[in-house]
Structure formats: structure tokens, C-alpha cells
Amino acid sequence: LAFELILLNLLIKPLIILRYFTFFMPFVYFLFSKRLFDLKIKKIRYIILILVLIVQIFALGVYYTKTTHAEWKEAMDFIKETNETNKGVILLDEGTGNKWLADYYYKEPLMEVIPLSFRKEKQTESVMTDEEVKEIIKSKSVVWLALSRNYKRGYYFRDLLEKELGKWKLEKKFVDIEVYLYEKRKNN
């Protein structure tokens, strides 16, 4: 049964794209081919082999035509193209890896990129308080919020900014990233 579960998983994902279990693949290929050639009926052997090849070709086609990674480059380009002032700030809801990605793709640092949460050590996560966020945004006329991989807090920071600055002026969704533009209210 364990072999069948592994085989089922491999049929769903392209075999040559598995990143973390490459060292395990010769064993899987060996077991699969042994089980396949242990079948008594040759016709079933060929049908299974053809089905595996068809599924793999389809999976590779999907892999190479569909964006499967977070579109940080596109999100940062969108911010650069639509930003009208450098008196703003870009806030990231998850700062550990996202800060590095935002800094990498936002090469012209017209605005400061600030993570709202980050990991101090491997397991310890630090999240800014509402007061700290309010302090950051009070002197900014424009606030960008990039939400990505925010599984723990969901839309907490978006809701906080909406409460402080009003409804966002602009919203754009990318693969694994949502970008919101807030502008300071006239009475603030």
C-alpha cells in the first residue's frame, strides 16, 4: 500500500521536478519497473506505461505554462509603475523571506520596505503592535501593503490600515501576493 501511495503522488506531480527527494528517485523507479514487469499480462503493462507517460507529459505542460511561484517581480514593478510619490512606505505582512524578495525586486528604493512581522530566531516570531504600525504610517502620505503567505493573520493588517486610512485606493492580485494602496485621508 505504501508503494501505491508513493506512486499515486508521483503520478500527480512530474517525476523530474521533485526537488527534495531526487536521491530517492532511483529506488522508486526500480520498484515501479519491478512491479510493472511482474504483471503477467503484457497488455496491462503497456497500458500502465503509456498512462504514466501521458500523465507526466500533461503535468510538465501544466508546470511550464502556469505560474506556480509568488510573483514578487510583477508586484514590485506594479508598485513602481503606479507610485506617484516617494513619500510612502511599503509594508509586508510576513517579513522573513518576503523582505528579501521585496528588496531584491524593488531595486530603486524610493520608499522604505518594512516587515510587519519577522522571525528573530528559528521559532520565535515577532509581530508589530497596532501602535507601532500607526506610528509608521502617520507621517506617510502613501502606504502600500503587500500580503503574501499570511496564513496566521489573514487580513489583519489590511483591516487595520483600512480602519486607520480608509478603504484602499487600488488593489492588485498576483500569484500568492495581494497589493493594496492606501492614501492618507485629508483630515489626518
Secondary structure, DSSP 8 states (H G I E B T S, - for coil): -HHHHHHHHHHHS-GGG-SS-GGGHHHHHHHHHHHHHH-S-HHHHHHHHHHHHHHHHHHHHHHHHS--S--HHHHHHHHHHH---SSEEEEESS-HHHHHHHHHH--S-SSEEEESEEESSSS-EEE--HHHHHHHHTT-SEEEEEE-S-TTTTTHHHHHHHHHH-S-SEEEEETTEEEEEEE--TT-
